[in-house]
Amino acid sequence: MADPVTILNLIFCIIIIGLGYWEYHKKESLIALYIAITFGLFGIAHLGIILGVNSSNIFILTIRSIAYLVIIYALYKTALGHWNKE
Protein backbone atom coordinates (compact mmCIF):
# COMPACT_ATOMS: atom_id res chain seq x y z
CA MET A 1 0.00 0.00 0.00
CA ALA A 2 1.19 3.51 -0.81
CA ASP A 3 2.33 5.83 1.94
CA PRO A 4 -0.63 7.87 3.26
CA VAL A 5 1.54 11.00 3.43
CA THR A 6 2.35 10.76 -0.29
CA ILE A 7 -1.33 10.26 -1.11
CA LEU A 8 -2.25 13.28 1.01
CA ASN A 9 0.47 15.33 -0.69
CA LEU A 10 -0.96 14.38 -4.09
CA ILE A 11 -4.46 15.42 -3.00
CA PHE A 12 -3.16 18.78 -1.78
CA CYS A 13 -1.25 19.24 -5.05
CA ILE A 14 -4.45 18.67 -7.02
CA ILE A 15 -6.31 21.24 -4.90
CA ILE A 16 -3.50 23.81 -5.31
CA ILE A 17 -3.41 23.21 -9.08
CA GLY A 18 -7.15 23.87 -9.26
CA LEU A 19 -6.96 27.01 -7.14
CA GLY A 20 -3.92 28.31 -9.02
CA TYR A 21 -5.59 27.82 -12.38
CA TRP A 22 -8.78 29.43 -11.09
CA GLU A 23 -6.85 32.48 -9.86
CA TYR A 24 -4.97 32.71 -13.14
CA HIS A 25 -8.17 32.48 -15.16
CA LYS A 26 -9.95 35.00 -12.93
CA LYS A 27 -7.21 37.66 -12.58
CA GLU A 28 -4.58 36.61 -15.15
CA SER A 29 -2.09 36.24 -12.29
CA LEU A 30 1.06 34.68 -13.70
CA ILE A 31 2.41 33.90 -10.22
CA ALA A 32 -0.72 31.79 -9.58
CA LEU A 33 -0.13 29.97 -12.87
CA TYR A 34 3.50 29.26 -12.00
CA ILE A 35 2.49 28.00 -8.56
CA ALA A 36 -0.05 25.69 -10.22
CA ILE A 37 2.60 24.43 -12.64
CA THR A 38 5.02 23.83 -9.77
CA PHE A 39 2.53 21.81 -7.79
CA GLY A 40 1.53 19.96 -10.95
CA LEU A 41 5.12 18.81 -11.26
CA PHE A 42 5.25 17.88 -7.58
CA GLY A 43 1.99 15.98 -8.11
CA ILE A 44 3.57 14.01 -10.96
CA ALA A 45 6.44 13.08 -8.63
CA HIS A 46 4.00 12.02 -5.89
CA LEU A 47 2.00 9.95 -8.36
CA GLY A 48 5.18 8.27 -9.56
CA ILE A 49 6.07 7.34 -5.99
CA ILE A 50 2.55 6.02 -5.38
CA LEU A 51 2.90 3.89 -8.52
CA GLY A 52 6.13 2.39 -7.20
CA VAL A 53 8.93 4.55 -8.57
CA ASN A 54 11.75 4.92 -6.05
CA SER A 55 11.95 8.46 -4.64
CA SER A 56 15.66 8.61 -5.53
CA ASN A 57 14.95 7.66 -9.16
CA ILE A 58 16.38 10.11 -11.71
CA PHE A 59 12.88 10.78 -13.11
CA ILE A 60 11.55 11.86 -9.70
CA LEU A 61 14.65 13.92 -8.96
CA THR A 62 14.42 15.66 -12.34
CA ILE A 63 10.72 16.46 -11.96
CA ARG A 64 11.24 17.85 -8.46
CA SER A 65 14.27 19.88 -9.57
CA ILE A 66 12.29 21.42 -12.43
CA ALA A 67 9.45 22.23 -10.01
CA TYR A 68 11.83 24.03 -7.67
CA LEU A 69 13.36 25.94 -10.60
CA VAL A 70 9.90 27.05 -11.77
CA ILE A 71 8.99 28.47 -8.36
CA ILE A 72 12.42 30.10 -7.98
CA TYR A 73 11.91 31.79 -11.36
CA ALA A 74 8.38 32.93 -10.44
CA LEU A 75 9.49 34.38 -7.11
CA TYR A 76 12.48 36.08 -8.76
CA LYS A 77 10.21 37.73 -11.35
CA THR A 78 7.82 38.78 -8.58
CA ALA A 79 10.64 40.25 -6.48
CA LEU A 80 11.79 42.30 -9.48
CA GLY A 81 8.23 43.54 -9.98
CA HIS A 82 8.00 42.27 -13.55
CA TRP A 83 4.45 41.02 -13.14
CA ASN A 84 2.92 44.07 -11.49
CA LYS A 85 0.08 45.49 -13.56
CA GLU A 86 0.67 49.02 -12.27
ZAVEX-905804 format. One record per atom (N, C-alpha, C): residue number from 1; residue in one letter; atom name; x, y, z. Coordinates in pm, 1 decimal, padded with zeros to 6 digits. Each point is the difference from the previous one (the first is absolute). Example, Ala and Ser with C-alpha at 12.3 -4.5 7.8 and 13.67 -1.06 7.14 Angstrom:
<k=1&r=a&a=N&px=01319.0&py=-00569.0&pz=00780.0>
<k=1&r=a&a=CA&px=-00089.0&py=00119.0&pz=00000.0>
<k=1&r=a&a=C&px=00090.0&py=00120.0&pz=00000.0>
<k=2&r=s&a=N&px=-00035.0&py=00105.0&pz=-00072.0>
<k=2&r=s&a=CA&px=00082.0&py=00119.0&pz=00006.0>
<k=2&r=s&a=C&px=-00077.0&py=00109.0&pz=00073.0>
END
This chain:
<k=1&r=m&a=N&px=00084.4&py=-00118.9&pz=00000.0>
<k=1&r=m&a=CA&px=-00084.4&py=00118.9&pz=00000.0>
<k=1&r=m&a=C&px=00088.2&py=00124.3&pz=00000.0>
<k=2&r=a&a=N&px=-00044.2&py=00101.0&pz=-00070.8>
<k=2&r=a&a=CA&px=00075.1&py=00125.6&pz=-00009.9>
<k=2&r=a&a=C&px=-00001.6&py=00073.9&pz=00133.6>
<k=3&r=d&a=N&px=00102.3&py=00078.0&pz=00020.4>
<k=3&r=d&a=CA&px=00013.5&py=00079.8&pz=00121.1>
<k=3&r=d&a=C&px=-00113.0&py=00103.3&pz=00007.1>
<k=4&r=p&a=N&px=-00073.5&py=00005.5&pz=00112.1>
<k=4&r=p&a=CA&px=-00110.2&py=00096.1&pz=00012.1>
<k=4&r=p&a=C&px=00045.3&py=00145.5&pz=-00014.0>
<k=5&r=v&a=N&px=00121.0&py=00030.2&pz=00042.4>
<k=5&r=v&a=CA&px=00050.9&py=00137.2&pz=-00011.4>
<k=5&r=v&a=C&px=00014.9&py=00038.4&pz=-00147.1>
<k=6&r=t&a=N&px=00049.8&py=-00090.1&pz=-00081.3>
<k=6&r=t&a=CA&px=00016.2&py=00027.4&pz=-00143.1>
<k=6&r=t&a=C&px=-00136.0&py=00017.3&pz=-00067.0>
<k=7&r=i&a=N&px=-00096.4&py=-00080.8&pz=00039.2>
<k=7&r=i&a=CA&px=-00135.3&py=00013.4&pz=-00054.7>
<k=7&r=i&a=C&px=-00059.4&py=00134.6&pz=00039.8>
<k=8&r=l&a=N&px=00016.8&py=00038.2&pz=00125.4>
<k=8&r=l&a=CA&px=-00049.8&py=00128.9&pz=00046.9>
<k=8&r=l&a=C&px=00068.9&py=00115.0&pz=-00073.6>
<k=9&r=n&a=N&px=00130.4&py=-00011.7&pz=-00021.4>
<k=9&r=n&a=CA&px=00072.6&py=00102.4&pz=-00075.3>
<k=9&r=n&a=C&px=-00055.0&py=00013.1&pz=-00142.0>
<k=10&r=l&a=N&px=-00031.0&py=-00111.8&pz=-00062.7>
<k=10&r=l&a=CA&px=-00056.6&py=00003.5&pz=-00134.8>
<k=10&r=l&a=C&px=-00136.1&py=00069.4&pz=00000.3>
<k=11&r=i&a=N&px=-00082.3&py=-00029.5&pz=00098.2>
<k=11&r=i&a=CA&px=-00131.8&py=00064.3&pz=00010.4>
<k=11&r=i&a=C&px=00015.7&py=00150.6&pz=00016.0>
<k=12&r=f&a=N&px=00091.4&py=00042.1&pz=00087.6>
<k=12&r=f&a=CA&px=00023.3&py=00143.3&pz=00018.6>
<k=12&r=f&a=C&px=00053.9&py=00064.4&pz=-00127.5>
<k=13&r=c&a=N&px=00085.5&py=-00070.4&pz=-00071.5>
<k=13&r=c&a=CA&px=00051.3&py=00051.6&pz=-00127.7>
<k=13&r=c&a=C&px=-00114.3&py=00023.8&pz=-00098.3>
<k=14&r=i&a=N&px=-00091.8&py=-00093.7&pz=-00007.9>
<k=14&r=i&a=CA&px=-00113.6&py=00013.3&pz=-00091.6>
<k=14&r=i&a=C&px=-00085.2&py=00120.8&pz=00037.5>
<k=15&r=i&a=N&px=-00022.8&py=00019.8&pz=00129.3>
<k=15&r=i&a=CA&px=-00077.6&py=00115.7&pz=00046.0>
<k=15&r=i&a=C&px=00072.1&py=00129.7&pz=-00035.9>
<k=16&r=i&a=N&px=00130.3&py=00006.5&pz=00024.3>
<k=16&r=i&a=CA&px=00077.8&py=00120.6&pz=-00029.4>
<k=16&r=i&a=C&px=00003.1&py=00026.9&pz=-00150.6>
<k=17&r=i&a=N&px=00010.3&py=-00103.8&pz=-00080.6>
<k=17&r=i&a=CA&px=-00004.0&py=00017.5&pz=-00145.8>
<k=17&r=i&a=C&px=-00133.3&py=00064.1&pz=-00040.5>
<k=18&r=g&a=N&px=-00108.1&py=-00052.5&pz=00053.5>
<k=18&r=g&a=CA&px=-00132.4&py=00054.7&pz=-00031.3>
<k=18&r=g&a=C&px=-00014.4&py=00144.8&pz=00042.1>
<k=19&r=l&a=N&px=00042.5&py=00031.0&pz=00121.1>
<k=19&r=l&a=CA&px=-00009.3&py=00137.6&pz=00048.8>
<k=19&r=l&a=C&px=00091.4&py=00094.3&pz=-00078.6>
<k=20&r=g&a=N&px=00119.0&py=-00046.4&pz=-00032.3>
<k=20&r=g&a=CA&px=00093.2&py=00082.3&pz=-00077.2>
<k=20&r=g&a=C&px=-00053.6&py=00030.9&pz=-00138.5>
<k=21&r=y&a=N&px=-00055.7&py=-00101.8&pz=-00065.5>
<k=21&r=y&a=CA&px=-00057.2&py=00022.1&pz=-00132.2>
<k=21&r=y&a=C&px=-00120.1&py=00093.6&pz=00008.0>
<k=22&r=w&a=N&px=-00082.0&py=-00018.7&pz=00101.5>
<k=22&r=w&a=CA&px=-00117.5&py=00085.9&pz=00019.9>
<k=22&r=w&a=C&px=00043.4&py=00145.8&pz=00016.6>
<k=23&r=e&a=N&px=00099.2&py=00023.6&pz=00084.0>
<k=23&r=e&a=CA&px=00050.4&py=00135.8&pz=00022.7>
<k=23&r=e&a=C&px=00059.4&py=00057.8&pz=-00128.8>
<k=24&r=y&a=N&px=00072.5&py=-00081.5&pz=-00073.4>
<k=24&r=y&a=CA&px=00056.9&py=00046.8&pz=-00126.5>
<k=24&r=y&a=C&px=-00111.3&py=00036.9&pz=-00098.0>
<k=25&r=h&a=N&px=-00099.8&py=-00084.5&pz=-00010.6>
<k=25&r=h&a=CA&px=-00109.7&py=00024.0&pz=-00093.1>
<k=25&r=h&a=C&px=-00079.7&py=00124.3&pz=00041.1>
<k=26&r=k&a=N&px=-00017.8&py=00018.5&pz=00129.7>
<k=26&r=k&a=CA&px=-00080.3&py=00109.8&pz=00052.3>
<k=26&r=k&a=C&px=00072.1&py=00134.7&pz=-00010.0>
<k=27&r=k&a=N&px=00128.5&py=00003.9&pz=00036.3>
<k=27&r=k&a=CA&px=00073.8&py=00127.0&pz=00008.7>
<k=27&r=k&a=C&px=00122.6&py=00006.7&pz=-00090.7>
<k=28&r=e&a=N&px=00021.4&py=-00102.8&pz=-00080.4>
<k=28&r=e&a=CA&px=00118.3&py=-00008.8&pz=-00085.9>
<k=28&r=e&a=C&px=00129.9&py=00017.3&pz=00079.4>
<k=29&r=s&a=N&px=00003.4&py=-00060.4&pz=00117.7>
<k=29&r=s&a=CA&px=00116.4&py=00006.0&pz=00088.6>
<k=29&r=s&a=C&px=00101.5&py=-00106.2&pz=-00041.3>
<k=30&r=l&a=N&px=00111.5&py=00046.0&pz=-00055.6>
<k=30&r=l&a=CA&px=00102.2&py=-00095.2&pz=-00043.7>
<k=30&r=l&a=C&px=00063.0&py=-00074.6&pz=00117.2>
<k=31&r=i&a=N&px=00012.8&py=00064.8&pz=00114.6>
<k=31&r=i&a=CA&px=00058.5&py=-00068.8&pz=00116.0>
<k=31&r=i&a=C&px=-00089.2&py=-00118.4&pz=00039.4>
<k=32&r=a&a=N&px=-00131.6&py=00018.2&pz=-00006.9>
<k=32&r=a&a=CA&px=-00091.6&py=-00110.5&pz=00031.4>
<k=32&r=a&a=C&px=00017.1&py=-00114.0&pz=-00100.0>
<k=33&r=l&a=N&px=00020.2&py=00034.3&pz=-00127.2>
<k=33&r=l&a=CA&px=00021.2&py=-00102.7&pz=-00101.5>
<k=33&r=l&a=C&px=00129.7&py=-00076.1&pz=00025.4>
<k=34&r=y&a=N&px=00105.7&py=00071.3&pz=00034.2>
<k=34&r=y&a=CA&px=00127.7&py=-00066.0&pz=00027.0>
<k=34&r=y&a=C&px=-00007.1&py=-00087.6&pz=00125.4>
<k=35&r=i&a=N&px=-00075.0&py=00044.7&pz=00099.2>
<k=35&r=i&a=CA&px=-00019.2&py=-00083.3&pz=00119.2>
<k=35&r=i&a=C&px=-00075.8&py=-00127.2&pz=-00038.0>
<k=36&r=a&a=N&px=-00102.5&py=00013.7&pz=-00082.6>
<k=36&r=a&a=CA&px=-00075.7&py=-00117.5&pz=-00044.9>
<k=36&r=a&a=C&px=00089.4&py=-00096.0&pz=-00078.4>
<k=37&r=i&a=N&px=00084.0&py=00054.2&pz=-00087.1>
<k=37&r=i&a=CA&px=00092.1&py=-00084.4&pz=-00076.9>
<k=37&r=i&a=C&px=00096.1&py=-00072.6&pz=00093.3>
<k=38&r=t&a=N&px=00053.0&py=00073.3&pz=00097.8>
<k=38&r=t&a=CA&px=00093.0&py=-00060.2&pz=00095.7>
<k=38&r=t&a=C&px=-00064.5&py=-00116.7&pz=00073.3>
<k=39&r=f&a=N&px=-00119.8&py=00022.0&pz=00051.3>
<k=39&r=f&a=CA&px=-00065.3&py=-00107.3&pz=00074.1>
<k=39&r=f&a=C&px=-00048.6&py=-00111.3&pz=-00091.9>
<k=40&r=g&a=N&px=-00023.1&py=00031.3&pz=-00126.8>
<k=40&r=g&a=CA&px=-00028.1&py=-00105.3&pz=-00097.2>
<k=40&r=g&a=C&px=00119.2&py=-00092.8&pz=-00015.2>
<k=41&r=l&a=N&px=00118.2&py=00059.4&pz=-00006.6>
<k=41&r=l&a=CA&px=00121.9&py=-00080.9&pz=-00009.2>
<k=41&r=l&a=C&px=00022.0&py=-00081.6&pz=00127.2>
<k=42&r=f&a=N&px=-00020.4&py=00063.5&pz=00115.7>
<k=42&r=f&a=CA&px=00011.4&py=-00075.8&pz=00124.7>
<k=42&r=f&a=C&px=-00103.0&py=-00113.3&pz=00003.6>
<k=43&r=g&a=N&px=-00120.1&py=00026.6&pz=-00051.3>
<k=43&r=g&a=CA&px=-00103.1&py=-00103.4&pz=-00005.7>
<k=43&r=g&a=C&px=00041.3&py=-00118.0&pz=-00086.2>
<k=44&r=i&a=N&px=00066.5&py=00029.1&pz=-00112.2>
<k=44&r=i&a=CA&px=00050.4&py=-00107.7&pz=-00086.1>
<k=44&r=i&a=C&px=00100.9&py=-00085.4&pz=00077.0>
<k=45&r=a&a=N&px=00087.2&py=00066.3&pz=00075.2>
<k=45&r=a&a=CA&px=00098.3&py=-00073.6&pz=00080.3>
<k=45&r=a&a=C&px=-00069.5&py=-00085.5&pz=00106.2>
<k=46&r=h&a=N&px=-00100.6&py=00056.2&pz=00066.9>
<k=46&r=h&a=CA&px=-00073.5&py=-00076.8&pz=00101.4>
<k=46&r=h&a=C&px=-00070.6&py=-00119.7&pz=-00063.3>
<k=47&r=l&a=N&px=-00061.3&py=00022.5&pz=-00115.9>
<k=47&r=l&a=CA&px=-00068.1&py=-00109.7&pz=-00068.1>
<k=47&r=l&a=C&px=00098.8&py=-00109.8&pz=-00038.9>
<k=48&r=g&a=N&px=00116.5&py=00039.8&pz=-00047.2>
<k=48&r=g&a=CA&px=00103.0&py=-00098.6&pz=-00033.4>
<k=48&r=g&a=C&px=00038.4&py=-00084.7&pz=00119.9>
<k=49&r=i&a=N&px=00014.8&py=00064.9&pz=00114.4>
<k=49&r=i&a=CA&px=00035.7&py=-00073.1&pz=00122.4>
<k=49&r=i&a=C&px=-00113.4&py=-00094.3&pz=00040.7>
<k=50&r=i&a=N&px=-00124.6&py=00047.6&pz=-00011.7>
<k=50&r=i&a=CA&px=-00114.4&py=-00085.4&pz=00032.2>
<k=50&r=i&a=C&px=-00002.8&py=-00122.6&pz=-00091.6>
<k=51&r=l&a=N&px=00038.7&py=00019.9&pz=-00125.6>
<k=51&r=l&a=CA&px=-00000.3&py=-00110.2&pz=-00096.7>
<k=51&r=l&a=C&px=00122.2&py=-00090.2&pz=00010.9>
<k=52&r=g&a=N&px=00090.2&py=00031.5&pz=00093.6>
<k=52&r=g&a=CA&px=00110.2&py=-00090.9&pz=00026.9>
<k=52&r=g&a=C&px=00137.9&py=00045.6&pz=-00043.3>
<k=53&r=v&a=N&px=00010.3&py=00120.0&pz=-00055.4>
<k=53&r=v&a=CA&px=00132.0&py=00050.5&pz=-00038.2>
<k=53&r=v&a=C&px=00074.4&py=00040.3&pz=00127.1>
<k=54&r=n&a=N&px=00125.4&py=-00036.9&pz=00009.5>
<k=54&r=n&a=CA&px=00082.0&py=00033.8&pz=00116.1>
<k=54&r=n&a=C&px=00018.7&py=00151.5&pz=00006.6>
<k=55&r=s&a=N&px=-00008.4&py=00057.0&pz=00120.2>
<k=55&r=s&a=CA&px=00010.0&py=00145.6&pz=00014.1>
<k=55&r=s&a=C&px=00137.0&py=00054.3&pz=-00038.9>
<k=56&r=s&a=N&px=00101.1&py=-00084.8&pz=-00007.8>
<k=56&r=s&a=CA&px=00132.2&py=00045.3&pz=-00042.8>
<k=56&r=s&a=C&px=00024.3&py=-00027.8&pz=-00148.7>
<k=57&r=n&a=N&px=-00104.0&py=-00042.6&pz=-00070.6>
<k=57&r=n&a=CA&px=00008.9&py=-00024.9&pz=-00143.7>
<k=57&r=n&a=C&px=00028.1&py=00131.2&pz=-00073.0>
<k=58&r=i&a=N&px=00076.5&py=-00006.7&pz=-00107.8>
<k=58&r=i&a=CA&px=00038.5&py=00120.1&pz=-00074.0>
<k=58&r=i&a=C&px=-00121.7&py=00074.7&pz=-00054.1>
<k=59&r=f&a=N&px=-00105.4&py=-00071.8&pz=-00037.2>
<k=59&r=f&a=CA&px=-00123.0&py=00064.2&pz=-00048.4>
<k=59&r=f&a=C&px=-00061.2&py=00088.3&pz=00108.6>
<k=60&r=i&a=N&px=-00013.4&py=-00054.5&pz=00119.8>
<k=60&r=i&a=CA&px=-00058.6&py=00074.5&pz=00111.8>
<k=60&r=i&a=C&px=00088.6&py=00119.1&pz=00035.7>
<k=61&r=l&a=N&px=00129.9&py=-00022.5&pz=00005.9>
<k=61&r=l&a=CA&px=00092.1&py=00109.4&pz=00032.4>
<k=61&r=l&a=C&px=-00005.2&py=00110.4&pz=-00104.8>
<k=62&r=t&a=N&px=-00010.4&py=-00036.5&pz=-00125.7>
<k=62&r=t&a=CA&px=-00007.1&py=00099.7&pz=-00107.2>
<k=62&r=t&a=C&px=-00129.0&py=00080.5&pz=00008.1>
<k=63&r=i&a=N&px=-00111.7&py=-00068.1&pz=00018.8>
<k=63&r=i&a=CA&px=-00129.6&py=00068.3&pz=00010.8>
<k=63&r=i&a=C&px=00000.1&py=00096.5&pz=00117.9>
<k=64&r=r&a=N&px=00048.4&py=-00044.7&pz=00114.0>
<k=64&r=r&a=CA&px=00003.9&py=00086.9&pz=00118.0>
<k=64&r=r&a=C&px=00094.0&py=00118.1&pz=-00021.2>
<k=65&r=s&a=N&px=00113.2&py=-00024.1&pz=-00062.7>
<k=65&r=s&a=CA&px=00094.8&py=00108.6&pz=-00026.8>
<k=65&r=s&a=C&px=-00061.6&py=00104.6&pz=-00091.7>
<k=66&r=i&a=N&px=-00069.2&py=-00044.4&pz=-00103.3>
<k=66&r=i&a=CA&px=-00066.9&py=00094.4&pz=-00090.4>
<k=66&r=i&a=C&px=-00106.5&py=00079.3&pz=00075.2>
<k=67&r=a&a=N&px=-00074.1&py=-00067.1&pz=00087.7>
<k=67&r=a&a=CA&px=-00103.0&py=00068.5&pz=00078.5>
<k=67&r=a&a=C&px=00061.6&py=00109.8&pz=00086.2>
<k=68&r=y&a=N&px=00109.7&py=-00031.2&pz=00066.4>
<k=68&r=y&a=CA&px=00066.1&py=00101.8&pz=00081.5>
<k=68&r=y&a=C&px=00051.0&py=00114.7&pz=-00085.7>
<k=69&r=l&a=N&px=00053.2&py=-00029.8&pz=-00117.8>
<k=69&r=l&a=CA&px=00048.8&py=00105.6&pz=-00089.0>
<k=69&r=l&a=C&px=-00113.8&py=00089.4&pz=-00049.8>
<k=70&r=v&a=N&px=-00116.3&py=-00057.8&pz=-00025.1>
<k=70&r=v&a=CA&px=-00116.0&py=00079.4&pz=-00042.6>
<k=70&r=v&a=C&px=-00040.2&py=00097.5&pz=00108.9>
<k=71&r=i&a=N&px=-00007.8&py=-00045.3&pz=00124.1>
<k=71&r=i&a=CA&px=-00042.2&py=00089.5&pz=00107.9>
<k=71&r=i&a=C&px=00107.8&py=00103.5&pz=00030.7>
<k=72&r=i&a=N&px=00126.9&py=-00037.2&pz=-00011.3>
<k=72&r=i&a=CA&px=00108.2&py=00097.1&pz=00018.4>
<k=72&r=i&a=C&px=-00011.9&py=00109.9&pz=-00105.3>
<k=73&r=y&a=N&px=-00023.6&py=-00038.2&pz=-00124.3>
<k=73&r=y&a=CA&px=-00016.0&py=00097.2&pz=-00108.1>
<k=73&r=y&a=C&px=-00119.0&py=00092.2&pz=00027.8>
<k=74&r=a&a=N&px=-00113.3&py=-00057.1&pz=00038.9>
<k=74&r=a&a=CA&px=-00120.0&py=00079.2&pz=00025.6>
<k=74&r=a&a=C&px=00022.0&py=00099.1&pz=00113.6>
<k=75&r=l&a=N&px=00063.2&py=-00044.2&pz=00106.5>
<k=75&r=l&a=CA&px=00025.9&py=00090.3&pz=00112.4>
<k=75&r=l&a=C&px=00101.3&py=00107.6&pz=-00037.0>
<k=76&r=y&a=N&px=00098.1&py=-00035.1&pz=-00080.0>
<k=76&r=y&a=CA&px=00098.7&py=00097.4&pz=-00047.3>
<k=76&r=y&a=C&px=-00068.5&py=00108.5&pz=-00083.2>
<k=77&r=k&a=N&px=-00086.1&py=-00040.9&pz=-00093.3>
<k=77&r=k&a=CA&px=-00072.1&py=00097.0&pz=-00082.7>
<k=77&r=k&a=C&px=-00091.9&py=00087.1&pz=00085.1>
<k=78&r=t&a=N&px=-00061.1&py=-00058.7&pz=00102.1>
<k=78&r=t&a=CA&px=-00085.8&py=00076.4&pz=00089.3>
<k=78&r=t&a=C&px=00081.4&py=00100.3&pz=00080.1>
<k=79&r=a&a=N&px=00114.5&py=-00042.1&pz=00051.1>
<k=79&r=a&a=CA&px=00085.9&py=00089.1&pz=00079.1>
<k=79&r=a&a=C&px=00047.9&py=00118.7&pz=-00083.2>
<k=80&r=l&a=N&px=00024.0&py=-00022.1&pz=-00128.2>
<k=80&r=l&a=CA&px=00042.7&py=00108.5&pz=-00088.4>
<k=80&r=l&a=C&px=-00116.4&py=00088.7&pz=-00042.9>
<k=81&r=g&a=N&px=-00121.4&py=-00043.2&pz=00028.5>
<k=81&r=g&a=CA&px=-00117.9&py=00078.3&pz=-00035.7>
<k=81&r=g&a=C&px=-00038.1&py=-00009.9&pz=-00146.2>
<k=82&r=h&a=N&px=00043.9&py=-00103.4&pz=-00068.1>
<k=82&r=h&a=CA&px=-00028.4&py=-00013.5&pz=-00142.9>
<k=82&r=h&a=C&px=-00144.3&py=-00036.0&pz=-00030.0>
<k=83&r=w&a=N&px=-00074.2&py=-00047.2&pz=00098.1>
<k=83&r=w&a=CA&px=-00136.8&py=-00041.5&pz=-00027.2>
<k=83&r=w&a=C&px=-00102.9&py=00093.8&pz=00060.6>
<k=84&r=n&a=N&px=00045.1&py=00112.8&pz=00051.7>
<k=84&r=n&a=CA&px=-00095.4&py=00097.7&pz=00053.3>
<k=84&r=n&a=C&px=-00073.8&py=00065.1&pz=-00115.7>
<k=85&r=k&a=N&px=-00129.9&py=00017.3&pz=00014.9>
<k=85&r=k&a=CA&px=-00080.4&py=00060.0&pz=-00106.7>
<k=85&r=k&a=C&px=-00003.7&py=00152.3&pz=00010.7>
<k=86&r=e&a=N&px=00065.5&py=00055.8&pz=00098.9>
<k=86&r=e&a=CA&px=-00002.7&py=00145.3&pz=00019.4>
<k=86&r=e&a=C&px=00090.4&py=00070.6&pz=-00096.6>
END
